[in-house]
Amino acid sequence: MMETVEKYHAIKVDTEKCMGCTHCMKTCPTEAIRIREGVANINPDRCVDCGNCLRVCPVDAFYMDHDALDQLQNYKYRVALFSSVMIGQFPEAYSEGSIYEALLKLGFTHIFEVEQPIQLLIDSIREQVDAAESKPLISSFCPAIVRLIRYRYPSLIDNLVLVNAPHDLAAAYALQLLTKEGARREEIGIFYISPCSAKMAAVKRPLGEKESIVDGLINMNDLYSQIMKVISKKEEQDTSCCRDQLTHDGIVWSLPRGEARHFKRKSMAVDGIHNVVKILERMENDDIPELDFLELKSCHQGCAGGILLTGNRFLTVERLQKRAKRYPVTKDCPITNCNVQDLKDKLKINPIQPDYVFALDSDRMKALEKLQKVERILCQLPGIDCAACGAPNCHALAEDMVQGKAKMSDCIFLQNRYLNENKITLARATKNLEKAWGKNRFDADCNKRGGRNEGF
């Protein structure tokens, strides 16, 4: 299979809502955002769909593409795939059976938590770790981290575990079971209920495989609201058969140490993308302990902190840990109702190729020349990292200058100096500010958004 080349991003910007407050730009781990004409602009080559921009936006200017529930009617068999973290969002008053019933009321005919055949994934990762010459191997569970490594740390790309995500495994598992019952593929619609934008992007444009077998994407936040409209605290039917293959290990898989716990002391788990960046920096410099396996998750508390979850992430973790205690460990729950070898084959993906989006130039010599120019420009910039130029920091502005996307006068401190030295006119200085912040942005307006802690 050929790797998908075209990039897709689930996160979009509503330009009518965006006020160019810089919160998103400052929190982006790949410096993919710039403010232009008072609106956030996302560089699609650098975005990893981590969702930090959406999380910090005080005016909800970021949104995501997803499919509507009415698309279910296009299929005879309508499969809901979701991570166990979705169950953890609901208050204890609602049982897992009640949540399953609500999904059936909404139009789904079959329900699968994606971590059900998790033993196959555990075995596959262990095989790769045991055979690896270069360690630690890095989990490929979180798509945002895979893309971060591919773009920003391409030297570590060979350390990635080459296995499919749980939702792809569960989709293949669901297809097997339904086709055994006589369903045709064209009658089956597999809908993944995503906890984050990175997993949405991974379904639309997967790495290491040609395409995903998932047919539709549903925003977990939106679905939570739909479920709460129809859910009942009293179970009316037995849905336990939908959880036959669910285990303790599967329920906690997407939480911190959900994967790493299977490698005992020779593993480490890190959550939060800015913490992950620090670890990857150290790994590039060979400055981490001797490990076999490294579990990295973009969101704090793993998928329990996904940007499309409604519930508090700490309560979600607590509920899932309590729920997991009621289920057997994976080794005591063998998979007997499917073709195991076929699922194992579908777990394998092709090597992921690096994408050098952070390189200043494809020509090595030209890149070195540009790097030297960046250093010379930085000598002139104040190093305050105020973001008033529309870039997240002085270094990013210097890189933009070298790439022909910005000028020295974009820095308001240099601009003020140039004004004092009569090197530019006041009209020119005003035009430079409007390029980043738009016209009339500096007019007095008591209704402006962006006050302290607004939106948090």
Kinemage of the C-alpha trace (Angstrom):
@kinemage 1
@onewidth
@group {chain A} dominant
@subgroup {mainchain}
@vectorlist {calphas} color= white
{ca met a 1} P 0.000 0.000 0.000
{ca met a 2} L 1.150 3.510 -0.759
{ca glu a 3} L 1.126 6.098 1.958
{ca thr a 4} L -1.376 8.917 1.636
{ca val a 5} L 0.331 12.105 0.430
{ca glu a 6} L -2.475 14.667 0.586
{ca lys a 7} L -2.874 16.195 4.032
{ca tyr a 8} L -6.171 16.590 5.818
{ca his a 9} L -6.930 18.575 8.960
{ca ala a 10} L -10.114 18.254 10.971
{ca ile a 11} L -9.665 21.639 12.675
{ca lys a 12} L -10.953 24.720 10.890
{ca val a 13} L -11.154 28.435 11.810
{ca asp a 14} L -14.391 30.414 11.825
{ca thr a 15} L -13.109 33.784 10.624
{ca glu a 16} L -16.305 35.512 11.767
{ca lys a 17} L -15.658 34.517 15.386
{ca cys a 18} L -11.869 34.751 15.510
{ca met a 19} L -10.562 37.948 17.098
{ca gly a 20} L -6.848 37.244 16.736
{ca cys a 21} L -6.167 37.057 20.477
{ca thr a 22} L -2.928 34.967 20.056
{ca his a 23} L -3.925 32.324 22.664
{ca cys a 24} L -3.941 29.619 19.998
{ca met a 25} L -0.733 30.818 18.377
{ca lys a 26} L 1.182 30.777 21.647
{ca thr a 27} L 0.069 27.286 22.655
{ca cys a 28} L 0.632 25.559 19.281
{ca pro a 29} L 3.499 23.040 19.731
{ca thr a 30} L 4.574 23.260 16.086
{ca glu a 31} L 4.242 27.043 15.606
{ca ala a 32} L 1.712 26.377 12.855
{ca ile a 33} L -0.420 29.468 13.530
{ca arg a 34} L 0.085 33.097 12.511
{ca ile a 35} L -2.242 36.072 12.940
{ca arg a 36} L -2.983 37.799 9.656
{ca glu a 37} L -5.499 40.646 9.302
{ca gly a 38} L -6.741 39.912 12.821
{ca val a 39} L -7.522 36.237 12.167
{ca ala a 40} L -5.691 33.002 13.033
{ca asn a 41} L -4.204 31.274 9.991
{ca ile a 42} L -3.152 27.616 10.267
{ca asn a 43} L -0.212 26.362 8.232
{ca pro a 44} L -1.485 22.954 7.022
{ca asp a 45} L 2.058 21.647 6.564
{ca arg a 46} L 2.884 22.072 10.253
{ca cys a 47} L -0.447 21.324 11.962
{ca val a 48} L -0.587 17.981 13.797
{ca asp a 49} L -4.277 18.299 14.829
{ca cys a 50} L -3.445 18.192 18.536
{ca gly a 51} L -6.388 20.515 19.233
{ca asn a 52} L -4.622 22.814 21.702
{ca cys a 53} L -5.831 25.791 19.659
{ca leu a 54} L -9.447 24.721 20.087
{ca arg a 55} L -8.904 24.089 23.796
{ca val a 56} L -7.627 27.601 24.597
{ca cys a 57} L -9.771 29.696 22.229
{ca pro a 58} L -11.932 32.065 24.341
{ca val a 59} L -14.495 32.624 21.558
{ca asp a 60} L -14.861 29.078 20.165
{ca ala a 61} L -13.516 30.149 16.778
{ca phe a 62} L -12.120 26.676 16.039
{ca tyr a 63} L -14.411 23.887 14.942
{ca met a 64} L -14.204 20.444 13.341
{ca asp a 65} L -15.614 18.747 10.284
{ca his a 66} L -17.628 15.641 11.122
{ca asp a 67} L -20.528 13.597 9.822
{ca ala a 68} L -24.125 14.049 10.940
{ca leu a 69} L -26.182 11.255 12.490
{ca asp a 70} L -28.627 11.318 9.597
{ca gln a 71} L -25.950 9.580 7.485
{ca leu a 72} L -26.744 6.421 9.438
{ca gln a 73} L -29.803 5.951 7.261
{ca asn a 74} L -27.593 5.176 4.264
{ca tyr a 75} L -26.750 1.765 5.717
{ca lys a 76} L -28.670 -1.313 6.824
{ca tyr a 77} L -26.082 -2.195 9.479
{ca arg a 78} L -24.921 0.833 11.455
{ca val a 79} L -21.875 0.239 13.633
{ca ala a 80} L -20.828 2.577 16.448
{ca leu a 81} L -17.125 2.423 17.319
{ca phe a 82} L -15.983 4.359 20.352
{ca ser a 83} L -13.215 4.384 22.916
{ca ser a 84} L -14.014 3.395 26.495
{ca val a 85} L -13.356 6.990 27.552
{ca met a 86} L -16.801 7.870 26.228
{ca ile a 87} L -18.389 5.720 28.937
{ca gly a 88} L -16.217 7.427 31.552
{ca gln a 89} L -17.760 10.831 30.804
{ca phe a 90} L -21.195 9.889 32.102
{ca pro a 91} L -22.165 10.317 35.762
{ca glu a 92} L -22.385 7.143 37.835
{ca ala a 93} L -26.182 7.342 37.706
{ca tyr a 94} L -26.013 6.006 34.130
{ca ser a 95} L -24.815 2.448 33.643
{ca glu a 96} L -22.825 1.287 30.635
{ca gly a 97} L -25.912 -0.674 29.579
{ca ser a 98} L -28.007 2.509 29.605
{ca ile a 99} L -25.463 4.243 27.388
{ca tyr a 100} L -25.508 1.318 24.949
{ca glu a 101} L -29.313 1.426 24.853
{ca ala a 102} L -29.243 5.150 24.104
{ca leu a 103} L -26.934 4.504 21.131
{ca leu a 104} L -29.417 1.941 19.807
{ca lys a 105} L -32.225 4.493 20.190
{ca leu a 106} L -30.189 6.959 18.121
{ca gly a 107} L -30.152 4.529 15.221
{ca phe a 108} L -27.088 2.312 15.597
{ca thr a 109} L -27.619 -1.423 15.157
{ca his a 110} L -24.240 -2.689 16.448
{ca ile a 111} L -21.941 -1.255 19.131
{ca phe a 112} L -18.244 -1.933 19.719
{ca glu a 113} L -15.834 -0.368 22.144
{ca val a 114} L -12.643 -0.173 20.100
{ca glu a 115} L -10.441 -1.758 22.775
{ca gln a 116} L -12.206 -5.138 22.668
{ca pro a 117} L -9.684 -7.305 20.751
{ca ile a 118} L -6.802 -5.529 22.523
{ca gln a 119} L -4.705 -8.670 23.137
{ca leu a 120} L -3.847 -8.776 19.425
{ca leu a 121} L -2.487 -5.237 19.674
{ca ile a 122} L -0.496 -6.028 22.821
{ca asp a 123} L 1.059 -9.100 21.192
{ca ser a 124} L 1.943 -7.202 18.021
{ca ile a 125} L 3.628 -4.361 19.932
{ca arg a 126} L 5.580 -6.829 22.073
{ca glu a 127} L 6.824 -8.651 18.980
{ca gln a 128} L 8.112 -5.410 17.479
{ca val a 129} L 9.731 -4.309 20.739
{ca asp a 130} L 11.485 -7.661 21.145
{ca ala a 131} L 12.789 -7.540 17.569
{ca ala a 132} L 13.816 -3.871 17.577
{ca glu a 133} L 17.497 -3.002 17.321
{ca ser a 134} L 16.999 0.679 18.112
{ca lys a 135} L 15.140 1.377 21.361
{ca pro a 136} L 12.964 2.671 22.851
{ca leu a 137} L 10.124 2.008 20.450
{ca ile a 138} L 7.526 4.767 20.526
{ca ser a 139} L 3.810 4.038 20.629
{ca ser a 140} L 1.908 5.027 17.476
{ca phe a 141} L -1.417 5.124 19.360
{ca cys a 142} L -1.754 8.928 19.328
{ca pro a 143} L -1.943 10.317 15.756
{ca ala a 144} L -0.932 13.806 16.894
{ca ile a 145} L 2.330 12.407 18.283
{ca val a 146} L 2.995 10.374 15.127
{ca arg a 147} L 2.620 13.524 13.039
{ca leu a 148} L 4.709 15.546 15.491
{ca ile a 149} L 7.561 13.046 15.114
{ca arg a 150} L 7.123 12.899 11.351
{ca tyr a 151} L 7.391 16.690 11.008
{ca arg a 152} L 9.537 17.929 13.868
{ca tyr a 153} L 11.645 14.897 14.857
{ca pro a 154} L 12.119 12.928 11.614
{ca ser a 155} L 15.299 11.285 12.962
{ca leu a 156} L 13.066 9.325 15.382
{ca ile a 157} L 10.638 8.051 12.739
{ca asp a 158} L 12.184 4.561 12.735
{ca asn a 159} L 11.419 4.233 16.448
{ca leu a 160} L 7.658 4.243 15.859
{ca val a 161} L 5.723 1.034 16.420
{ca leu a 162} L 4.150 0.066 13.086
{ca val a 163} L 0.687 -1.115 14.089
{ca asn a 164} L -2.792 0.137 13.347
{ca ala a 165} L -4.797 2.113 15.877
{ca pro a 166} L -7.435 0.362 18.045
{ca his a 167} L -10.297 1.880 16.024
{ca asp a 168} L -8.951 0.267 12.831
{ca leu a 169} L -8.563 -3.072 14.606
{ca ala a 170} L -12.102 -2.828 16.005
{ca ala a 171} L -13.473 -1.859 12.589
{ca ala a 172} L -11.906 -4.956 11.023
{ca tyr a 173} L -13.249 -7.043 13.918
{ca ala a 174} L -16.779 -5.660 13.453
{ca leu a 175} L -16.656 -6.311 9.709
{ca gln a 176} L -15.641 -9.925 10.307
{ca leu a 177} L -18.510 -10.551 12.704
{ca leu a 178} L -21.120 -8.904 10.485
{ca thr a 179} L -20.008 -10.630 7.290
{ca lys a 180} L -20.176 -13.968 9.154
{ca glu a 181} L -23.823 -13.107 9.854
{ca gly a 182} L -24.423 -12.616 6.118
{ca ala a 183} L -24.106 -8.825 5.798
{ca arg a 184} L -22.560 -7.397 2.623
{ca arg a 185} L -19.839 -4.758 2.900
{ca glu a 186} L -21.863 -2.117 1.079
{ca glu a 187} L -24.658 -2.567 3.651
{ca ile a 188} L -22.346 -1.876 6.587
{ca gly a 189} L -21.604 1.662 7.780
{ca ile a 190} L -18.830 1.901 10.362
{ca phe a 191} L -18.909 5.167 12.312
{ca tyr a 192} L -16.077 6.108 14.611
{ca ile a 193} L -17.035 8.380 17.503
{ca ser a 194} L -13.864 10.366 17.941
{ca pro a 195} L -12.558 11.896 21.192
{ca cys a 196} L -10.209 14.286 19.379
{ca ser a 197} L -9.339 16.002 16.109
{ca ala a 198} L -6.121 14.009 15.630
{ca lys a 199} L -8.022 10.727 15.399
{ca met a 200} L -10.441 12.319 12.936
{ca ala a 201} L -7.514 13.326 10.740
{ca ala a 202} L -6.040 9.825 11.130
{ca val a 203} L -9.232 8.275 9.773
{ca lys a 204} L -9.479 10.687 6.831
{ca arg a 205} L -5.764 10.556 5.955
{ca pro a 206} L -4.103 7.581 7.666
{ca leu a 207} L -0.337 7.159 7.691
{ca gly a 208} L 1.181 3.817 6.743
{ca glu a 209} L -1.896 2.597 4.845
{ca lys a 210} L -3.884 3.636 1.805
{ca glu a 211} L -7.197 4.333 3.513
{ca ser a 212} L -9.184 3.557 6.634
{ca ile a 213} L -12.111 1.138 6.536
{ca val a 214} L -14.116 3.519 8.742
{ca asp a 215} L -17.014 5.065 6.782
{ca gly a 216} L -17.930 8.052 8.944
{ca leu a 217} L -16.759 10.290 11.782
{ca ile a 218} L -18.898 11.555 14.641
{ca asn a 219} L -17.905 14.225 17.141
{ca met a 220} L -17.981 12.649 20.626
{ca asn a 221} L -18.978 15.942 22.211
{ca asp a 222} L -22.011 16.289 19.952
{ca leu a 223} L -23.000 12.658 20.400
{ca tyr a 224} L -22.823 13.021 24.190
{ca ser a 225} L -25.499 15.718 23.945
{ca gln a 226} L -27.654 13.483 21.730
{ca ile a 227} L -27.304 10.564 24.154
{ca met a 228} L -28.309 12.691 27.136
{ca lys a 229} L -31.599 13.515 25.365
{ca val a 230} L -32.681 9.861 25.118
{ca ile a 231} L -30.829 8.029 27.898
{ca ser a 232} L -32.701 6.343 30.734
{ca lys a 233} L -31.353 5.454 34.168
{ca lys a 234} L -33.226 2.150 33.997
{ca glu a 235} L -31.935 -0.550 31.640
{ca glu a 236} L -34.674 -2.063 29.510
{ca gln a 237} L -32.632 -4.686 27.633
{ca asp a 238} L -29.482 -6.737 28.097
{ca thr a 239} L -26.588 -5.370 26.009
{ca ser a 240} L -23.807 -7.258 27.815
{ca cys a 241} L -23.207 -9.410 24.706
{ca cys a 242} L -21.794 -6.270 23.033
{ca arg a 243} L -18.985 -6.311 25.605
{ca asp a 244} L -17.956 -9.968 25.442
{ca gln a 245} L -14.365 -9.190 24.456
{ca leu a 246} L -13.931 -6.102 26.656
{ca thr a 247} L -11.227 -6.435 29.316
{ca his a 248} L -9.518 -4.516 32.097
{ca asp a 249} L -6.536 -3.842 29.838
{ca gly a 250} L -8.748 -2.520 27.070
{ca ile a 251} L -10.684 -0.101 29.278
{ca val a 252} L -7.501 1.587 30.584
{ca trp a 253} L -5.584 1.367 27.271
{ca ser a 254} L -6.099 5.034 26.340
{ca leu a 255} L -5.194 6.328 29.814
{ca pro a 256} L -1.656 7.161 30.995
{ca arg a 257} L 0.414 3.937 31.291
{ca gly a 258} L -2.384 1.984 29.588
{ca glu a 259} L 0.207 0.707 27.078
{ca ala a 260} L 3.428 1.168 29.038
{ca arg a 261} L 2.254 -1.013 31.930
{ca his a 262} L 2.767 -4.084 29.744
{ca phe a 263} L 6.514 -3.395 29.615
{ca lys a 264} L 7.058 -3.038 33.383
{ca arg a 265} L 10.101 -1.027 34.454
{ca lys a 266} L 11.613 -0.647 30.995
{ca ser a 267} L 8.890 1.737 29.880
{ca met a 268} L 7.831 5.319 30.412
{ca ala a 269} L 4.562 7.167 29.811
{ca val a 270} L 4.292 10.898 29.086
{ca asp a 271} L 1.056 12.821 28.539
{ca gly a 272} L 0.550 16.415 27.395
{ca ile a 273} L 2.057 17.441 24.069
{ca his a 274} L 4.374 20.076 25.517
{ca asn a 275} L 5.760 17.465 27.926
{ca val a 276} L 6.133 15.100 24.972
{ca val a 277} L 8.136 17.736 23.077
{ca lys a 278} L 10.614 17.939 25.972
{ca ile a 279} L 11.043 14.156 26.016
{ca leu a 280} L 11.522 13.946 22.254
{ca glu a 281} L 14.137 16.714 22.427
{ca arg a 282} L 16.038 14.686 25.022
{ca met a 283} L 15.598 11.509 23.017
{ca glu a 284} L 17.143 13.157 19.965
{ca asn a 285} L 20.131 14.023 22.167
{ca asp a 286} L 20.349 10.466 23.631
{ca asp a 287} L 19.517 11.885 27.035
{ca ile a 288} L 16.887 9.484 28.356
{ca pro a 289} L 17.181 6.295 30.461
{ca glu a 290} L 17.541 2.895 28.830
{ca leu a 291} L 13.993 1.954 27.858
{ca asp a 292} L 12.216 -0.581 25.676
{ca phe a 293} L 8.971 1.303 25.165
{ca leu a 294} L 7.843 4.911 25.279
{ca glu a 295} L 4.143 5.756 25.515
{ca leu a 296} L 3.408 9.321 24.388
{ca lys a 297} L -0.038 10.902 24.402
{ca ser a 298} L -0.885 14.418 23.241
{ca cys a 299} L -3.627 15.119 25.793
{ca his a 300} L -3.215 15.358 29.559
{ca gln a 301} L -4.584 12.179 31.161
{ca gly a 302} L -4.479 10.509 27.744
{ca cys a 303} L -7.731 10.260 25.793
{ca ala a 304} L -9.645 11.138 28.962
{ca gly a 305} L -8.439 14.670 28.243
{ca gly a 306} L -9.465 14.588 24.576
{ca ile a 307} L -10.759 17.914 23.281
{ca leu a 308} L -14.086 16.375 22.238
{ca leu a 309} L -14.893 14.960 25.664
{ca thr a 310} L -17.518 16.717 27.761
{ca gly a 311} L -16.639 15.279 31.156
{ca asn a 312} L -13.858 16.334 33.503
{ca arg a 313} L -10.740 14.332 32.614
{ca phe a 314} L -9.841 13.433 36.194
{ca leu a 315} L -13.342 12.155 36.957
{ca thr a 316} L -13.290 10.238 33.673
{ca val a 317} L -10.052 8.500 34.665
{ca glu a 318} L -11.452 7.652 38.092
{ca arg a 319} L -14.638 6.168 36.627
{ca leu a 320} L -12.739 4.105 34.058
{ca gln a 321} L -10.365 2.701 36.648
{ca lys a 322} L -13.314 1.646 38.789
{ca arg a 323} L -15.069 0.173 35.764
{ca ala a 324} L -11.968 -1.765 34.721
{ca lys a 325} L -11.920 -3.602 38.057
{ca arg a 326} L -15.170 -5.346 37.101
{ca tyr a 327} L -13.651 -6.872 33.959
{ca pro a 328} L -11.184 -9.761 33.499
{ca val a 329} L -7.594 -9.188 32.413
{ca thr a 330} L -6.952 -9.775 28.722
{ca lys a 331} L -5.093 -13.077 29.087
{ca asp a 332} L -8.201 -14.595 30.724
{ca cys a 333} L -10.443 -13.537 27.811
{ca pro a 334} L -9.283 -15.315 24.643
{ca ile a 335} L -10.640 -14.190 21.269
{ca thr a 336} L -12.603 -17.106 19.835
{ca asn a 337} L -15.330 -15.642 17.629
{ca cys a 338} L -13.229 -14.363 14.706
{ca asn a 339} L -10.363 -15.101 12.338
{ca val a 340} L -7.451 -14.033 14.552
{ca gln a 341} L -4.784 -14.342 11.855
{ca asp a 342} L -6.726 -12.102 9.501
{ca leu a 343} L -6.975 -9.422 12.189
{ca lys a 344} L -3.252 -9.727 12.904
{ca asp a 345} L -2.505 -9.171 9.232
{ca lys a 346} L -4.686 -6.061 9.205
{ca leu a 347} L -2.769 -4.662 12.173
{ca lys a 348} L 0.396 -4.256 10.114
{ca ile a 349} L 1.107 -0.934 8.427
{ca asn a 350} L 3.853 0.277 6.099
{ca pro a 351} L 6.804 2.328 7.364
{ca ile a 352} L 5.928 5.994 7.847
{ca gln a 353} L 8.008 8.431 5.856
{ca pro a 354} L 9.399 11.637 7.431
{ca asp a 355} L 8.156 15.008 6.212
{ca tyr a 356} L 10.750 17.750 6.617
{ca val a 357} L 8.354 20.680 6.989
{ca phe a 358} L 10.646 22.408 9.489
{ca ala a 359} L 13.574 22.483 7.071
{ca leu a 360} L 14.360 26.023 5.877
{ca asp a 361} L 15.177 24.672 2.412
{ca ser a 362} L 15.272 21.307 0.650
{ca asp a 363} L 18.845 22.107 -0.438
{ca arg a 364} L 21.149 21.471 2.531
{ca met a 365} L 23.589 24.286 1.689
{ca lys a 366} L 20.795 26.798 1.187
{ca ala a 367} L 19.202 25.679 4.454
{ca leu a 368} L 22.488 26.354 6.288
{ca glu a 369} L 22.715 29.790 4.709
{ca lys a 370} L 19.166 30.579 5.778
{ca leu a 371} L 19.894 29.334 9.295
{ca gln a 372} L 22.839 31.717 9.527
{ca lys a 373} L 20.605 34.527 8.297
{ca val a 374} L 18.060 33.663 10.999
{ca glu a 375} L 20.797 33.993 13.620
{ca arg a 376} L 21.808 37.413 12.257
{ca ile a 377} L 18.195 38.607 12.303
{ca leu a 378} L 17.749 37.416 15.883
{ca cys a 379} L 20.585 39.731 16.901
{ca gln a 380} L 18.392 42.654 15.808
{ca leu a 381} L 15.138 41.456 17.404
{ca pro a 382} L 14.392 42.238 21.071
{ca gly a 383} L 13.805 38.613 22.153
{ca ile a 384} L 10.674 39.587 24.109
{ca asp a 385} L 8.439 37.049 22.315
{ca cys a 386} L 5.445 39.381 22.619
{ca ala a 387} L 3.661 38.000 19.506
{ca ala a 388} L 2.655 41.541 18.517
{ca cys a 389} L 4.055 40.858 15.025
{ca gly a 390} L 1.539 38.051 14.435
{ca ala a 391} L 4.127 35.289 14.963
{ca pro a 392} L 4.422 33.306 18.227
{ca asn a 393} L 7.965 34.419 19.079
{ca cys a 394} L 11.018 36.247 17.753
{ca his a 395} L 12.606 33.091 16.350
{ca ala a 396} L 9.451 32.259 14.373
{ca leu a 397} L 9.391 35.831 13.023
{ca ala a 398} L 13.044 35.517 11.962
{ca glu a 399} L 12.254 32.279 10.104
{ca asp a 400} L 9.289 33.966 8.414
{ca met a 401} L 11.584 36.793 7.311
{ca val a 402} L 14.097 34.366 5.822
{ca gln a 403} L 11.277 32.625 3.938
{ca gly a 404} L 10.019 35.954 2.567
{ca lys a 405} L 6.815 35.915 4.637
{ca ala a 406} L 7.654 38.841 6.933
{ca lys a 407} L 9.828 41.969 7.193
{ca met a 408} L 11.993 43.544 9.905
{ca ser a 409} L 9.463 46.345 10.299
{ca asp a 410} L 6.819 43.787 11.355
{ca cys a 411} L 8.450 43.861 14.797
{ca ile a 412} L 6.773 46.758 16.633
{ca phe a 413} L 9.943 47.526 18.608
{ca leu a 414} L 12.075 47.807 15.492
{ca gln a 415} L 9.275 49.708 13.824
{ca asn a 416} L 9.287 52.252 16.657
{ca arg a 417} L 13.037 52.616 16.271
{ca tyr a 418} L 12.692 53.112 12.521
{ca leu a 419} L 10.083 55.807 13.147
{ca asn a 420} L 12.412 57.646 15.499
{ca glu a 421} L 15.179 57.395 12.901
{ca asn a 422} L 12.777 58.571 10.144
{ca lys a 423} L 13.419 55.362 8.177
{ca ile a 424} L 9.698 54.715 7.697
{ca thr a 425} L 6.627 56.931 7.717
{ca leu a 426} L 3.807 56.780 10.248
{ca ala a 427} L 1.432 55.695 7.495
{ca arg a 428} L 3.722 52.780 6.642
{ca ala a 429} L 3.982 51.781 10.286
{ca thr a 430} L 0.192 51.767 10.611
{ca lys a 431} L -0.133 49.632 7.483
{ca asn a 432} L 2.346 47.111 8.947
{ca leu a 433} L 0.220 46.772 12.072
{ca glu a 434} L -2.965 46.367 10.054
{ca lys a 435} L -1.356 43.507 8.100
{ca ala a 436} L -1.302 41.424 11.260
{ca trp a 437} L -4.242 42.795 13.200
{ca gly a 438} L -6.631 44.196 10.612
{ca lys a 439} L -8.127 47.644 10.218
{ca asn a 440} L -9.795 49.419 13.151
{ca arg a 441} L -8.417 46.834 15.582
{ca phe a 442} L -6.914 49.543 17.762
{ca asp a 443} L -10.041 51.693 17.973
{ca ala a 444} L -11.619 52.017 21.393
{ca asp a 445} L -14.379 49.416 21.880
{ca cys a 446} L -15.796 48.429 25.267
{ca asn a 447} L -17.284 45.218 23.813
{ca lys a 448} L -13.965 43.747 22.714
{ca arg a 449} L -13.299 40.198 23.805
{ca gly a 450} L -10.025 38.956 25.239
{ca gly a 451} L -10.033 40.005 28.868
{ca arg a 452} L -8.098 38.169 31.531
{ca asn a 453} L -9.030 34.471 31.682
{ca glu a 454} L -11.945 35.078 29.357
{ca gly a 455} L -13.247 31.849 27.937
{ca phe a 456} L -11.422 29.577 30.389
